[in-house]
Amino acid sequence: PELQRSLQEMIRNRLTTVQRIQLTSDLEQDEVLSTVLKADIGNIRSTIESVDTGVFNTVIDYMLKARRVYLVGIKSAAPLAQFFGYYLNFILEDVMIVTSMQSDVYESMLRIGEGDMCIGISFPRYSSRTVDALKFAKDRGAYVAALTDSMFSPIAELADSVLIARSDMASFADSLVAPLSLINAIIVGAGLRRKAAVSECLNQLEGIWKSQKVYIGSKSEGIES
């Protein structure tokens, strides 16, 4: 049974977008909402069972002591890298988000080396550019972590630490609910480790946001219509 599951997983990861949508061609329209949401709930449950708490804490340890953290997410993983980087910038001093597919991936990572950390994010179908970026980081001596769906993932093979988040798709669109939830957990875990510094940073930002009217305030603050 374990071999069968492994073979099924390998085949599923190689499906094209056309083949993916054919898998759901028999799905009734009134079943779409519940089917997709239940699939995402299942992915989160599987992720809870799959994630190694020790590896999770190790990733946070290296992230907090790294000179610079590079977040690599390309194609559908790009929004995950951007979300991750947005909040990590409140915790860490030097975060680089790498989401381009072209040669400037290497330009963005030109200075990576020992003392740095590279976190690659990739799910089926795996981006070859992400694999290349992690190989580049590893060759330069950086600590490499992978956020992916399986130990069979090509970026898992390159990583010093691997965090597994399930992403079984309900159709041609990638299910990234569980990976995003795991990223949230990393952000919270890292933020708790540097609670005082993060609080000071956010207090300063709140003052700036208020003075620049970045966010819509309450009526008691006198919103202009």
C-alpha positions in Angstrom: 0.0 0.0 0.0 2.8 2.4 0.8 4.4 1.8 -2.6 1.0 2.3 -4.3 0.5 5.7 -2.5 4.0 6.8 -3.5 3.5 5.9 -7.2 0.1 7.6 -7.2 1.7 10.7 -5.7 4.5 10.8 -8.3 1.9 10.4 -11.2 -0.3 13.1 -9.7 2.6 15.6 -9.5 3.2 15.2 -13.2 -0.3 16.0 -14.4 -0.7 18.9 -16.8 -3.3 21.6 -16.2 -5.5 20.0 -19.0 -5.3 16.6 -17.3 -6.1 18.1 -13.9 -9.3 19.8 -15.2 -10.3 16.5 -16.8 -10.3 14.9 -13.4 -13.1 17.2 -12.3 -15.1 17.2 -15.5 -17.8 15.1 -13.9 -18.2 17.4 -10.9 -21.7 18.9 -10.6 -21.8 22.7 -10.3 -23.7 22.6 -7.0 -21.0 20.3 -5.6 -18.1 22.7 -6.3 -18.2 24.8 -3.2 -18.4 22.0 -0.7 -16.0 19.7 -2.6 -13.2 22.4 -2.8 -13.6 23.5 0.8 -13.6 20.0 2.1 -10.5 19.2 0.0 -8.7 22.2 1.6 -9.8 21.1 5.1 -8.4 17.7 4.3 -5.1 19.2 3.1 -4.7 21.1 6.4 -5.5 18.0 8.4 -2.9 16.0 6.4 -0.4 18.8 6.9 -0.8 18.7 10.7 0.0 15.0 10.6 2.9 15.5 8.2 4.8 18.4 9.7 7.7 17.5 12.0 7.7 19.9 14.9 11.5 19.6 15.4 12.1 20.6 11.8 9.7 23.4 12.1 11.6 24.8 15.1 14.9 24.3 13.4 13.8 26.3 10.4 12.8 29.2 12.7 16.2 28.9 14.5 18.2 29.3 11.3 15.9 32.0 10.0 16.4 34.1 13.1 20.2 33.8 13.1 20.7 34.1 9.3 22.5 37.1 7.9 19.9 37.4 5.2 16.8 35.3 4.3 16.0 34.6 0.6 12.4 33.5 -0.1 12.1 31.8 -3.5 8.6 31.3 -5.0 7.9 31.2 -8.7 4.6 31.0 -10.7 1.7 30.0 -8.4 4.1 30.0 -5.4 5.0 33.6 -5.9 2.1 35.0 -3.8 3.2 32.7 -1.0 6.7 34.1 -1.1 5.4 37.6 -1.2 3.0 37.1 1.8 5.8 35.4 3.7 8.3 38.2 3.0 5.8 40.9 3.8 5.4 39.7 7.4 9.0 38.5 7.9 10.1 42.1 7.2 8.5 43.0 10.5 10.6 40.4 12.3 13.9 40.3 10.4 16.2 43.0 9.2 17.1 41.6 5.8 14.6 39.6 3.7 14.9 39.2 -0.1 11.8 38.0 -2.0 12.7 36.2 -5.3 9.7 35.6 -7.6 11.1 36.2 -11.1 11.4 33.3 -13.6 14.1 34.8 -15.7 17.9 35.3 -15.4 17.5 38.0 -12.7 16.8 35.2 -10.2 20.5 34.9 -10.1 20.9 38.7 -10.0 18.7 38.8 -7.0 20.7 36.0 -5.3 24.1 37.2 -6.4 25.4 37.9 -2.9 24.0 34.8 -1.2 26.6 32.8 0.7 27.5 31.2 4.0 25.5 32.7 6.9 22.5 33.2 4.6 19.3 31.1 4.4 17.3 30.3 1.3 13.7 29.0 1.7 12.3 27.5 -1.5 8.5 27.2 -2.0 7.3 24.8 -4.7 4.4 22.6 -5.3 3.2 20.4 -8.3 4.0 21.1 -11.0 7.4 22.0 -9.7 9.1 25.0 -11.1 12.5 24.2 -12.6 13.6 27.8 -11.9 13.0 27.2 -8.2 15.1 24.1 -8.3 17.9 26.0 -10.1 17.8 28.8 -7.5 18.1 26.3 -4.6 21.0 24.6 -6.3 22.7 28.0 -6.7 22.1 28.8 -3.0 23.4 25.4 -1.8 26.5 25.7 -4.0 27.2 29.1 -2.4 27.1 27.6 1.1 23.7 28.9 2.2 21.4 26.9 4.5 18.5 25.7 2.3 15.0 24.9 3.5 12.1 23.6 1.4 8.4 24.2 1.8 6.8 21.6 -0.5 4.3 18.8 -0.6 6.4 15.7 -0.5 9.8 14.2 0.2 9.7 13.2 -3.4 9.7 16.9 -4.4 12.8 17.9 -6.3 13.5 20.8 -3.9 13.2 18.4 -0.9 16.3 16.6 -2.3 18.3 19.8 -2.2 17.2 21.0 1.3 18.8 20.8 4.7 15.4 21.0 6.2 12.0 20.1 4.6 8.6 21.2 5.8 5.7 19.3 4.2 2.3 21.0 3.4 -0.3 19.1 1.4 -1.6 20.7 -1.8 -3.8 18.1 -3.4 -5.7 20.0 -6.1 -9.4 19.8 -6.6 -9.0 21.0 -10.2 -6.4 22.8 -12.4 -5.8 25.5 -9.7 -3.2 24.7 -7.0 -4.6 24.3 -3.5 -2.3 26.6 -1.4 -4.4 26.8 1.7 -2.3 24.4 3.8 1.1 25.9 2.6 -0.2 29.4 3.6 -1.4 28.1 7.0 2.1 26.6 7.6 3.7 29.9 6.6 1.4 31.7 9.1 2.7 29.3 11.8 6.3 30.1 10.9 5.6 33.8 11.1 3.9 33.5 14.4 6.6 31.3 15.8 9.4 33.6 14.7 7.4 36.7 16.0 7.1 35.1 19.4 10.8 34.6 19.6 11.3 38.3 19.0 8.2 39.6 20.6 9.7 42.8 22.1 11.5 43.9 18.9 8.4 43.1 16.7 6.1 45.1 19.1 8.4 48.1 18.9 8.6 47.9 15.1 4.8 47.7 14.8 4.2 50.5 17.2 6.4 52.8 15.1 4.6 51.6 11.9 1.2 52.3 13.5 2.2 55.9 14.0 3.4 56.2 10.4 0.3 54.5 9.0 -2.0 56.7 11.0 -0.2 59.9 10.0 -0.1 58.9 6.4 -3.8 57.6 6.5 -2.7 54.2 5.1 -5.7 52.5 6.6 -9.3 53.5 6.9 -10.0 54.5 10.5 -13.1 54.4 12.6 -15.8 57.1 12.5 -14.6 58.3 15.9 -11.3 59.3 14.2 -13.1 61.6 11.8 -13.0 59.9 8.5 -13.5 62.3 5.6 -16.2 61.3 3.1 
